[in-house]
Amino acid sequence: MILNDTITALATPHGSGAIAVIRLSGKKSFEIIDKVFFDKEFKSKKIAEQKGYTIHFGIIAEGDIVIDEVLVSVFKNPHSYTGEDSIEISCHGSVYIQQQILQIVLKHGARMANAGEFTLRAFLNGKFDLSQAEAVADLIASNSGLSHQVAMQQMRGGFSNKIKILRDNLVNFASLVELELDFSEEDVEFADRTDLKKLVHSIIGIIEKLVMSFEVGNVIKNGIPVAIVGKPNAGKSTLLNILLEDDRAIVSDIPGTTRDTIEDEMIIDGVLFRFIDTAGIRTTTDVIEQIGVNKAFEAIKKSAIVIYLFDAHEISSGDLKLEIDLIKEHIGNS
């Protein structure tokens, strides 16, 4: 990969739309745009001479052929996403127009960016660290208020700051231990043993919180798994359809209709939940149905929440306790 060249790519999704955005980043960004961007009288706008954070209206043209009327946004290094001289061309979202503009800037010295290369350059130019770079992808993929909030916090350095605190504590601890070892034969104590223990406990506490935050963040990002379980014909599929307000699962009076797990997502108060409708749990000689029962137990193991459905008119309190204990056994094995 060459990092001193100029790259270009579509910043908006592929396909037709009202507007598309094409980005350039690199030392020749302004030189390239000045060759193809003009006002309506075909006079050069001299983007290289304009201030950063400015937007300019004009046309993209090749020779005397006008491709489109566009807006060009100017970002001068180091005050850009990548830390390099950058240009964003906002054009009409025709696939033909997008491809024509890309071909023109490629012809004048840019090359197509590799996947994630704009973010890679931002990292290499010190715009953010690896944790923040990862958060960019999470922010783009966020599909709930909570996942968006977590990604934004990480992108703004929340996780990085915690890692820095941990690193500082570890360096402090290692320095004290090294001093103690270097002067172990001297009657000198560089660190009080009580203070060292407090420092160790502090480090352990920080690590435990980081591990917990990863687990919570992973659930928020992928959705909180909720298994809907119970005996055949307990109403599991009906409940799923009611929650989703859609006939997602087949509902029938015939026991064992659901043979496989059915999953769908729903956002409640900004939190993504992933509901899993499972096969009815019972002893069966049907090989296919037994596979469904096994999958139901697997869903229980992987779920953060288990909803157990039962018919209060058809089960005794003793049998209900046995069934709930069976479910708890599988939760305990997760």
N, C-alpha and C positions, 0 to 999 in steps of 0.2 A: 504494500500500500504506500502510495506517495502522498505525503502530507503537505507538500509545498505547492501542489497544483490546485486547480479550481474545480469544484464538484457542483453538480446540479441534480435535482430530483423533484418530483411532484410531491408537494407537502400535503395535499388533500387526497382523499380516496380516489382510486382509479374509476373511470366511468364518467358519464355525463352528469352535469349539475349546473346550478345557476352560476357559480363562481368556482374557479380553480386557482390554486396558488403554486407557483414554481419558484424554488429557492436556488440561489447560487451562493457558494461560500468559498473564499480563497483570495489570494492576492490579485488575481486578474478579474475579479467580479465586476469592478467598476469599468475596467477597460473593455470587457465583453459587452456590458449593457450599453455603453456609449456607442458601440458599433451598430446597435439594432433598435435603440429607443430614441424616438424623435417627437417633436410637437407636431401638430396637424399640418404645419407648413414644411415638414421634413427637415426642420432645423434641429441640430443636436441639442439635447438638454444638458449635456456635460454633467452627468451624475457624479463624476469624480470630484467636481467642484462644489457640490451641494453639502449641506450640513447633515449629520447623522440624525436619525429619528425624524426624517421628513418623508412626505409622500408626494409623488409627482404624477400628473396625468399626461398621457400622450399615446403614441402608437408604437407597436412593434412592427417593423417592416424589414423585408429583405429585398434590396434593390428598390424598385418602384412598386413592389407588391406589399400592400398593407395586410398584415395578418389579423390584427385585433387592436381595439382601443383598450388600454390597460392602465392600472395604477402601479407605480414602482415605489416600494418602500426601501429606504436607505439605512443601513446599519454599519457604522464604522468601527473598526477594531479599537480597543478591545470590548466595546460596548455592544456586543451582539450575542446571540445564543451560542455560537461556536467560538467566540473570541476573535474571529477573523472579519475582514471586510465581507459584508453579506448583502444580498439583494433578494427581495421577495417581489415577484411579478404576479399581481392579481388580474387574471384574465377571465373572459367568459368560459363557462365550463364545457364547451364542446370538446369531445375527444380529439377531433381533427385539429382544433386550435392548440390544445395542449401539446400534441405531438409535433406540430409545426414549430412552436416556440422552442421546445426542447431540442429539435433538430438544428435550429438556427444557433442556439447558444453552444451546442456541441461543435458545430462547424467552426465557431469562432474561438475555440480553445478550451472549453469546459469538458469534463467527462462525467458520465453517469455515476452517481454516488453508490457505494455499496450499502447494503442494509445496515442501518444504525450508524452510518459514518458521520452524520452531522453531530450526533450525540457523542461519538468517539472523539471527534475533534474538540468538542466542548470540554470533555474530560482531560484530554491531553494538554489543552490550553489553560487548565486550572479553573474552569468556570464552575465545576462541581466535582465531587468525588464519586467513587463507584456506587456507593449507596444511593446518592442522589440521582445518578444516571439510571439505576434500576427503577427508581421511583417515577421517572419520566414514563417508562413503559407501563407501570402500574396505574399512573394517572390517566393515560390514554385508554387503558382497558377498564377503568373504574365504571361500574354500572349501578352504584348506589351512593347515597349521600355519605355513608360511613366509610366506604372504601375510597371515595374521593378525598375525604378529610384525612385519612391515614396516609394516602399517597402524597397529598400536599404537604403534610407535616414532615414527611421523610425527605421530600424534594427540597424543602426549605432548611434542611440540616438538622432536624430533630434527632434522628438516629445517629448521625455523625457526631453530634455533640455528646451523646451518651457514650459512644465508643471512645471519644477523646478523654472523657472523665475516667473511663476504665483504664485506658492506656497510661494516663498520668499517675493513677494509683499504683499500677503495676510497676512502672519505672521507679516510683518512690520506694516501693517495697523492695524491689531488686537492689536498689542502691544501698539501702540500709543493711540488707543481708550481706551484700558484698563487702561493705565496710567492716561488719562484724567478723567476717571470715578473714579479711586481710589483717586485722588487728586482734585475732583471737587469742594470741599469746600475751597481749598487753592487758593490763588491768583497766581497760577502757570500755565503757558501754555507750554505744552511739544511739541506741534506741531502747526505750523502756519496753519491757516484754508485754506489759498491758497494752501499750499503744500499738505494738506490732500485731497483737491479737485483734485489736479493734480494726486495724487496717485490713487484715486478712478477712474478717467478717464483712467489712464494707465491700471488699472486692467480690466476695462470694455473693453478697446481696445484689450487687450491680449485675453480675453474670446471670443470676436467677431471674431478675427482672427482664433482662434482654431476651432470655430464652422464652419466657412467658409472653413477651410482647411479640416475638416471632410467631408463636403458636396462635395467639389471638389475631394477629395481622393476617395470617394465612387463612384462618376461618372467615374473617371479614372479606378478604379478597375473593375467595372461592365460594362464599356463601355458607351459612350455618346449616349443616345437614340435619334434617328432621325426618326420622323414620316413622311411618304410619303402619302399625302392626296390629295383629289380632287374629282370631280364628277366621276360617272362611265365612263369608257373608256377614261380617261384623260391621260393614259399612265403610271400609277403608277407601275404596275407590270413589264412593259417593262423597266422602269428606274431602278428598283431593279435588274433585270436580267443583265442589262448593267453594273451596278456598281459592281456586284459580278462576272461578266463574266461567268455566269452559268444560265441555265434555272430553276431558283429556284421557280419562280411563274408561274402559268398558264396564258398565254396571249390569249385573245379571243376578237372578235368584239362584242360579246354578252354582253350587259350591265349587271352588277351585278355578273360577273363571280367570283370575289373575295368575299367570304362570311365571311371569318375569317382573323384575322391578321396573317401575315407571317413575321417571324423575322430571320435575319441572321447577321453575324458580318463581319467586314472588318477593317484591320489596315491601316491607312493612316498617313504617316510620324511619325510612332511610337505611334499613338493614336488609341485606339480601338473605333470604331463606331458600334452601334447596330441599323441597319436599320429595320424599321417596315412598311411593305406594308399593307395598310388598305383597307377596303371595300369602294366603291364609296359612297360619301355623297349625299343623295337625299331623298325626301319624298317618302315613299313606303308603300304599303299595305301588302307586303310580310313579314310575321312574321320573317322568318329566315334572310332575308336581313336586316330587321330593327335591329336585334340583331348585325349583322355585322356593321351597321352604329353606333350603340351605342358603340361598341368596338373601332371604329375609333376615336370617341370623347374621350374615355378613354385613347387611345394611345397619343392623342394630349396633354391631361393634364399631362401625365407622361414624355413627351419628352422635351429635352433641345433645340432641333432644330426641326422646322416644315417646310417641303418642300411642298408647295402647287402647284399642277400642273393644268393647264387649257389650253384650245384650244383658242388661241387669235383670230381665225377666227370665232368662234361660240359664243362669249360672248361680251356683251357691257361693257364699262367701269363702268357704273352704277351697273350692275349685279355683276361684278367682285368685286367692293367695298363692296357690300352687303355680298358676300360669304366670303371675307377676314375678314370682321367685325364679321361674325359668328364664324370663326376660332379663332379670337382674344378673343372672349367672353370665349371660352373654355380654351384658354391658360391662361386667367386672373383668372380662377377658380382653377388653379393648386396650 
